[in-house]
Amino acid sequence: MEPWSNVGQGISCEELPDKYTAVNPSFPEWNNAMGDQENWSICLNIKPGDAQLGDDEQTDAFFFWQGTYFEMTLEGVPKSDKWSSKLTEIADLNGSKQVEAYVKSKLNQNTKVFWSPGKIRRWGAEVGVPGSLKQNNSENLLIHKHDKWRLVEVAPDGRPTEHALAPHILRRLTYPAFKLVGPPPTRAAADLYVDEAGISLCSEQAWINGSTVVRKGRQCPGRELMCVPESFKPIRYVPLNLREACLIAISKVPTCALTGATLMPTTQFASPDSRQIAEAIGEQFGDKANIHGIRVMASASMRGHSKLMSADHDFTAGFCKSAGCQAVHFKGSNLVLLHGEAWEMNHGISYMFEEERCDFSNHAKEAALMASLANKKSISFLANGGPTVAINLSRMLLLCGKGRVFTFTGLHSKRGQSGASGGFTATREKLESSIDALHNLSPQFFGSLKLPRSGDDIVAQLASKPLHLLNWDGNKGITETEYTVKPDCPNTDVNPGVQDDQRALDSYARGCAEKLCEELTRPG
């Protein structure tokens, strides 16, 4: 019996077996069927602190290297159509050209090469590692030659930088999917979405480490595991065939759904105290759960890494501090596959929604978030953000009851505007597409809600559901204004956020929670 085998119910192993990692000289091993099943890809589940780059700041490699690497032909083309058909959605155009040129000119038949697109395509040029000058625009290649692995960063100008990989990094390099055929561990995520008998019908136990997922059952894709390694965190997994059922279950739970930005602490687009403000509002709101009745807060898992300001992380982290309050984090399988722990939260329960094989729209998690608002008692929070948040603003207004959508402008920068406050122009086409995207993902569920589909109907309904903005005034304290979303009429009001003032921060958080309770308990 191998040392990683399970011995009895509830026992976990410490690590993946060597044969499933790059410690194995012949890794990766697959026949054509397995290669196609795994889309000719491997995962580098690197952790914070595992490796430092050789720059002046000794930058942590975690944010830049983590994620899935897909195998390339020597012509510089991904082997699997999962990646090749969607390159414009997952990779930077110039980066694709530089990778193709590098592979064609540098590599030969004795070499295997795997590509992970640079993080600039997902996060934009502004998001990196605080305190480091390193940009996120390098393409990452894993090169396997003569039983040796190295990682090559290809800069936008084509210049390569090579890195040797230590043995502990090679253990982080594995396959994307495993199926558990032994007894499940006692480490399992609770399920909030169950039927009246307390039975979970719309999600499964699963475990995740970076981009790699372990699911229970011999019918699941992946290589067999007898036990789940300790490094894998328990989550809930929603297969495609259970998506509609899960959305229905989500809609039955009164929820506070939030959307907002993931930003650097040095950003010009938010208050430097955004993290502290969001946590304080979340905690103050949770402390009043006995009054307003909301005990679940839902996010779409946008974090990046622990040094960033993330509305999804920060509000829910504060909320979970209150007894009886819980957070859920929705995420899509393909984006987790690409970016690993950029989607991980260290509190609450994560629900991973399986996406179609080549679906990189990132809409599945948003559909789950919006489903939570179908409950008449649910509410919405918005804080900072750009076009994605602006799209969610219109969705939240249409799904929520009147007077139950709130923007915290106290998180604004000195500029005083964001997508959360309606500062981006909404066209009729954008309003229609924001609802169409939900219908296309889950036609049965969202069709049953009878949401408006035409531009005229959407505008008419939005006219009766203004957004409530909770602002901070140094002299007056909390003030409240309203804004009605209309095509081609962005909100031009300027509401600067709280800036470097602890007393103001505390007063704003406390005042927001009080105002929310007042609004949510108002008769009618």
C-alpha positions in Angstrom: 0.0 0.0 0.0 1.4 3.4 -1.0 1.8 6.0 1.8 -0.8 8.3 0.4 -3.6 5.7 0.4 -6.5 6.3 2.6 -6.9 4.1 5.6 -10.4 4.3 6.9 -13.1 7.0 6.8 -12.0 10.7 7.2 -8.3 10.3 6.8 -6.4 12.7 4.5 -3.0 12.4 2.9 -0.4 15.2 3.2 0.4 15.6 -0.5 -0.4 14.4 -3.9 1.5 11.3 -4.9 4.7 12.0 -6.7 3.5 10.3 -9.9 0.9 13.0 -10.3 3.4 15.9 -10.0 6.4 17.2 -11.9 8.7 15.4 -9.5 7.9 12.4 -11.7 10.5 12.6 -14.6 7.8 11.5 -17.1 5.2 14.0 -16.0 2.9 14.8 -17.7 1.7 11.4 -18.8 -1.4 11.0 -20.9 -2.7 9.0 -23.8 -4.7 10.8 -26.4 -8.0 10.3 -24.6 -6.7 11.6 -21.3 -4.9 14.5 -23.0 -8.1 15.6 -24.7 -10.1 15.1 -21.5 -7.7 17.4 -19.6 -7.4 19.7 -22.6 -3.7 19.1 -22.8 -3.1 21.3 -19.7 -1.3 21.2 -16.3 -1.6 23.4 -13.3 1.0 25.3 -11.3 -0.6 25.7 -7.9 2.1 28.0 -6.5 1.6 29.5 -3.0 2.5 32.9 -1.6 6.1 32.7 -0.4 7.1 29.8 -2.6 9.4 31.7 -5.0 10.8 35.2 -5.3 11.7 36.9 -8.5 15.2 38.2 -8.9 14.2 41.9 -9.1 15.1 44.7 -6.7 12.0 44.2 -4.6 12.3 40.4 -4.5 8.7 40.2 -5.7 6.7 37.1 -4.8 6.0 35.0 -7.9 2.7 33.8 -6.7 0.4 36.3 -8.4 2.2 36.1 -11.7 2.8 32.4 -12.2 -0.2 30.7 -10.7 -2.8 29.0 -12.9 -3.2 26.6 -15.8 -0.6 26.1 -18.5 -1.7 24.5 -21.7 0.5 22.5 -24.0 1.6 24.1 -27.3 2.7 22.7 -30.6 6.1 23.6 -31.9 4.2 26.0 -34.3 3.2 28.0 -31.3 -0.5 26.9 -31.3 -2.4 25.4 -28.3 -3.0 21.7 -28.8 -6.6 21.9 -27.4 -9.3 23.9 -29.1 -10.5 24.9 -25.6 -7.7 27.4 -25.6 -7.0 28.0 -29.3 -10.6 28.9 -30.0 -10.7 31.4 -27.2 -7.3 33.1 -27.2 -8.8 36.6 -27.8 -10.8 36.1 -24.6 -8.0 34.7 -22.4 -4.8 36.2 -23.7 -3.3 39.5 -24.7 -2.9 39.9 -28.6 0.7 41.0 -28.5 1.5 38.4 -25.9 0.1 35.7 -28.2 2.4 36.9 -31.0 5.5 36.9 -28.7 4.8 33.4 -27.4 4.3 32.0 -30.9 7.6 33.6 -32.1 9.5 32.3 -29.1 8.2 28.8 -29.4 9.0 28.7 -33.2 12.5 30.0 -32.8 13.7 28.5 -29.6 12.2 25.0 -29.2 12.5 21.6 -30.9 11.1 18.1 -31.0 12.8 17.2 -27.7 10.9 19.9 -25.9 7.4 20.2 -24.3 6.2 23.7 -23.8 3.1 24.9 -21.8 1.7 28.5 -21.9 -0.2 30.5 -19.2 -1.4 33.9 -20.5 -0.1 37.0 -18.6 -2.4 38.3 -15.9 -2.8 41.6 -17.7 -5.6 40.1 -19.8 -7.6 39.3 -16.7 -6.8 42.1 -14.3 -5.8 45.0 -16.5 -2.5 46.8 -16.4 -3.2 48.5 -13.0 -3.3 45.4 -10.8 0.0 44.0 -9.7 1.8 43.4 -6.4 1.9 46.4 -4.0 5.5 47.5 -3.4 6.8 46.0 -6.6 7.6 47.6 -9.9 7.0 44.3 -11.8 4.2 44.6 -14.3 1.7 41.8 -15.0 2.2 41.8 -18.8 4.7 38.9 -19.2 3.6 35.6 -20.7 4.5 32.5 -18.8 6.0 29.4 -20.4 6.8 26.1 -18.6 9.6 24.3 -20.6 10.2 20.6 -20.1 13.4 19.3 -21.8 15.8 16.5 -20.8 13.7 15.8 -17.7 14.3 19.3 -16.5 11.7 22.1 -16.0 12.2 25.8 -16.2 9.8 28.7 -16.3 10.3 31.4 -18.9 8.7 34.8 -18.7 8.3 36.4 -22.2 8.1 40.2 -22.0 6.0 42.3 -24.4 9.1 43.0 -26.5 9.8 39.2 -26.7 12.7 39.3 -24.3 12.8 36.1 -22.2 13.7 35.7 -18.5 14.4 32.2 -17.3 13.8 30.8 -13.8 14.9 27.5 -12.4 12.2 25.6 -10.5 13.1 24.2 -7.0 11.8 20.8 -6.0 9.0 22.2 -3.9 7.7 24.2 -6.9 7.7 21.0 -9.0 5.4 19.4 -6.4 3.0 22.3 -7.1 2.8 21.3 -10.8 0.1 18.7 -11.4 -3.0 17.9 -13.3 -6.3 19.9 -13.4 -8.8 17.3 -12.2 -8.9 14.2 -9.9 -11.7 11.9 -8.9 -11.9 10.7 -5.4 -12.5 6.9 -5.3 -11.7 6.4 -1.7 -13.7 7.5 1.3 -14.3 11.3 1.5 -12.4 13.2 4.3 -14.3 14.8 7.2 -13.2 18.1 5.8 -16.2 19.1 3.7 -18.0 22.4 3.0 -21.4 22.9 4.5 -24.2 23.6 2.0 -26.5 26.5 2.5 -28.8 25.5 -0.3 -30.8 22.4 0.7 -34.4 21.3 0.5 -36.9 21.3 3.3 -35.5 17.9 4.6 -32.0 19.4 4.8 -30.8 17.4 1.8 -28.4 18.9 -0.7 -29.8 18.3 -4.2 -27.9 20.9 -6.3 -24.2 20.8 -5.4 -21.6 18.2 -4.6 -18.7 18.0 -2.2 -15.4 18.9 -3.8 -11.9 20.1 -2.9 -9.7 22.7 -4.6 -6.0 23.6 -4.6 -5.2 26.5 -6.9 -6.5 25.4 -10.3 -6.9 21.7 -9.4 -10.2 20.2 -8.4 -10.9 16.9 -6.7 -14.5 15.6 -7.1 -16.1 12.5 -5.6 -17.2 9.6 -7.8 -15.8 7.4 -10.5 -17.9 9.2 -13.2 -16.1 12.5 -12.6 -13.3 13.4 -14.9 -9.7 13.1 -13.9 -7.2 10.7 -12.4 -8.0 8.5 -9.5 -7.1 9.5 -5.9 -7.7 7.4 -2.9 -7.7 10.4 -0.5 -7.7 14.2 -0.6 -4.4 16.0 0.3 -4.5 18.3 3.2 -3.6 21.3 1.0 -7.0 21.0 -0.8 -9.8 23.2 0.6 -13.4 22.0 0.7 -15.9 23.7 -1.6 -19.3 23.0 -3.2 -19.3 22.1 -6.8 -22.3 22.7 -9.1 -22.3 20.5 -12.2 -23.9 21.9 -15.4 -26.9 19.6 -15.1 -27.6 21.0 -11.6 -27.2 24.7 -12.5 -30.9 25.6 -12.8 -31.7 23.7 -9.6 -29.0 25.5 -7.7 -30.1 28.9 -8.9 -33.6 28.1 -7.7 -32.3 27.1 -4.3 -30.1 30.2 -4.1 -33.2 32.4 -4.8 -35.0 31.0 -1.7 -32.4 32.4 0.7 -32.6 36.2 1.7 -29.2 37.5 0.7 -27.1 40.6 0.6 -25.4 40.4 -2.9 -22.4 42.7 -3.4 -20.3 43.8 -6.3 -17.3 46.0 -6.4 -13.7 46.5 -7.6 -10.4 44.7 -7.0 -7.8 47.4 -6.7 -4.3 48.3 -5.7 -4.0 50.2 -2.3 -2.3 53.0 -4.3 -5.1 53.3 -6.8 -6.5 56.7 -7.9 -9.9 55.0 -8.3 -10.8 54.4 -4.6 -10.2 55.6 -1.1 -6.9 54.3 0.3 -9.0 53.1 3.3 -11.4 51.1 1.1 -10.5 47.7 2.7 -11.0 49.1 6.3 -14.2 50.8 5.4 -15.7 47.8 3.6 -14.8 45.5 6.5 -16.3 47.9 9.0 -19.6 48.3 7.1 -19.8 44.5 6.7 -19.3 44.0 10.4 -21.7 46.7 11.5 -24.3 45.4 9.1 -23.8 41.8 10.4 -24.2 43.0 14.0 -27.7 44.2 13.1 -28.9 41.0 11.5 -31.5 40.5 14.2 -33.1 43.8 13.0 -32.9 43.5 9.2 -33.0 39.7 8.9 -30.2 39.2 6.4 -27.7 36.5 7.5 -26.1 35.6 4.2 -23.8 37.8 2.1 -22.8 36.7 -1.4 -19.9 37.7 -3.6 -18.4 36.7 -7.0 -15.0 35.9 -5.5 -12.9 38.6 -7.0 -9.7 39.0 -5.0 -6.5 38.6 -6.9 -4.3 38.2 -3.9 -4.2 39.1 -0.2 -2.5 42.5 -0.6 -5.2 44.0 -2.8 -8.4 45.8 -1.9 -11.3 43.6 -2.9 -14.9 44.6 -2.2 -15.9 40.9 -2.5 -13.4 39.8 0.2 -13.5 42.8 2.5 -17.3 43.3 3.0 -17.8 39.5 3.5 -14.8 39.2 5.9 -16.4 41.9 8.1 -19.9 40.4 7.8 -18.6 36.9 8.9 -17.3 38.3 12.2 -20.9 38.6 13.4 -22.4 35.5 15.1 -24.9 33.7 12.8 -23.8 35.4 9.7 -22.3 33.6 6.7 -20.7 34.4 3.4 -20.9 32.5 0.1 -18.6 33.1 -2.8 -19.6 32.1 -6.4 -17.0 31.3 -9.0 -16.8 29.8 -12.4 -14.8 26.7 -13.2 -12.9 28.0 -16.3 -11.7 31.2 -14.7 -10.5 29.3 -11.6 -8.8 27.0 -14.0 -7.0 29.9 -15.6 -6.1 31.9 -12.5 -6.0 29.6 -9.5 -6.2 31.2 -6.1 -6.9 34.6 -7.5 -10.5 33.5 -6.8 -9.9 32.0 -3.3 -11.4 33.3 -0.1 -10.3 32.4 3.4 -13.7 32.7 4.9 -17.2 31.6 4.1 -18.3 28.8 1.6 -17.2 28.7 -2.0 -19.6 27.5 -4.8 -17.8 26.6 -8.0 -20.2 26.5 -11.0 -19.1 24.3 -13.8 -19.0 26.2 -17.1 -19.3 24.9 -20.7 -16.0 23.6 -22.0 -15.1 26.8 -24.0 -17.1 29.4 -22.0 -14.8 32.1 -20.7 -17.4 34.8 -20.4 -17.2 34.7 -16.6 -21.0 35.0 -16.5 -21.9 31.9 -14.5 -20.8 33.4 -11.2 -22.7 36.6 -12.0 -25.8 34.6 -12.8 -25.6 32.9 -9.3 -25.1 36.3 -7.7 -28.1 37.7 -9.5 -30.2 34.6 -8.6 -29.8 35.5 -5.0 -31.7 38.7 -5.6 -34.8 37.0 -6.8 -35.7 36.7 -3.1 -38.0 39.6 -2.2 -36.1 40.1 1.0 -32.7 40.3 -0.6 -30.6 43.5 -1.0 -27.6 44.7 -3.0 -24.4 46.5 -2.1 -22.1 48.3 -4.6 -18.7 49.8 -4.0 -16.4 51.3 -6.7 -15.7 49.6 -9.9 -15.8 50.0 -13.7 -17.9 48.6 -16.6 -18.6 45.2 -15.0 -19.9 46.8 -11.8 -21.9 49.3 -14.0 -23.6 46.3 -15.7 -24.4 44.6 -12.4 -25.9 47.9 -11.2 -28.7 47.7 -13.8 -29.2 44.0 -13.1 -29.4 44.6 -9.4 -31.9 47.4 -9.7 -34.2 45.2 -12.0 -34.0 42.2 -9.7 -34.3 43.8 -6.3 -37.3 45.4 -4.7 -37.6 49.1 -4.8 -35.2 50.9 -2.3 -33.0 47.8 -1.8 -30.0 48.7 -3.9 -27.2 50.8 -2.1 -23.9 52.3 -3.2 -21.3 53.2 -0.6 -19.7 56.3 -2.0 -17.5 56.5 1.1 -15.2 54.1 -0.7 -14.7 56.5 -3.6 -11.5 58.3 -4.3 -11.3 62.1 -4.2 -12.6 62.0 -7.7 -16.0 60.9 -6.3 -17.3 58.7 -9.1 -17.4 55.1 -10.2 -19.4 52.4 -12.0 -21.1 51.7 -8.7 -22.6 55.2 -8.6 -23.7 55.2 -12.2 -20.7 57.1 -13.5 -20.4 55.0 -16.7 -22.7 55.6 -19.6 -25.4 53.0 -20.1 -26.7 52.5 -23.6 -30.0 50.7 -24.5 -27.8 48.0 -26.1 -25.8 47.5 -22.9 -28.9 47.3 -20.8 -30.5 44.7 -23.0 -27.3 42.6 -23.3 -26.9 42.6 -19.5 -30.2 40.8 -19.2 -29.7 38.7 -22.3 -26.5 37.3 -20.8 -28.4 36.0 -17.8 -31.1 34.4 -19.9 -28.6 32.7 -22.2 -26.9 31.1 -19.3 -30.0 29.9 -17.5 -33.0 30.4 -19.7 -35.4 28.4 -17.5 -34.6 30.2 -14.2 -34.3 33.8 -15.5 -37.2 33.3 -17.9 -39.4 32.4 -14.9 -38.6 35.8 -13.3 -40.1 37.6 -16.3 -37.4 40.3 -16.4 -37.9 43.0 -19.0 -36.0 42.3 -22.2 -36.5 45.2 -24.6 -34.7 48.6 -24.0 -38.0 50.4 -23.6 -39.3 48.0 -20.9 -36.0 48.0 -19.1 -35.9 51.8 -19.0 -39.5 52.0 -17.8 -38.8 49.6 -14.9 -35.6 51.3 -13.9 -37.4 54.6 -13.7 -39.3 53.3 -10.7 -36.3 51.9 -9.0 -33.7 54.5 -8.2 -30.3 53.7 -6.7 -29.7 54.8 -3.1 -26.2 56.4 -2.6 -24.9 56.7 1.0 -22.5 59.6 1.0 -20.1 61.0 3.5 -20.1 64.7 4.4 -17.5 65.9 6.9 -20.0 68.4 8.4 -23.3 66.5 8.0 -22.2 62.9 8.4 -24.2 60.4 6.3 -26.3 61.9 3.5 -28.4 60.0 1.0 -29.1 60.8 -2.6 -30.8 58.9 -5.4 -29.9 58.3 -9.1 -32.1 56.7 -11.8 -30.3 54.8 -14.5 -31.2 56.0 -18.0 -29.6 55.4 -21.4 -26.8 57.9 -22.2 -27.3 59.8 -18.9 -24.5 58.9 -16.5 -24.6 60.1 -12.9 -22.5 63.3 -12.9 -22.7 63.9 -9.1 -19.4 63.9 -7.3 -19.3 62.2 -3.9 -15.7 61.9 -2.6 -15.0 59.0 -0.2 -13.6 59.0 3.3 -9.8 59.8 3.2 -7.4 59.0 6.0 -9.7 59.8 8.9 -10.3 57.1 11.4 -13.1 58.9 13.2 -14.9 59.6 9.9 -14.4 56.0 8.8 -16.0 54.7 12.0 -18.9 57.2 11.8 -19.5 56.4 8.2 -19.6 52.6 8.7 -21.9 52.9 11.7 -24.1 55.4 9.9 -24.4 53.2 6.9 -25.5 50.2 8.9 -28.1 52.4 10.7 -29.4 53.8 7.5 -29.7 50.4 5.9 -31.7 49.1 8.9 -34.0 52.1 8.6 -34.6 51.5 4.9 -35.0 47.7 5.1 -37.5 47.9 8.0 -39.6 50.7 6.5 -43.2 49.6 6.2 -44.2 48.7 2.7 
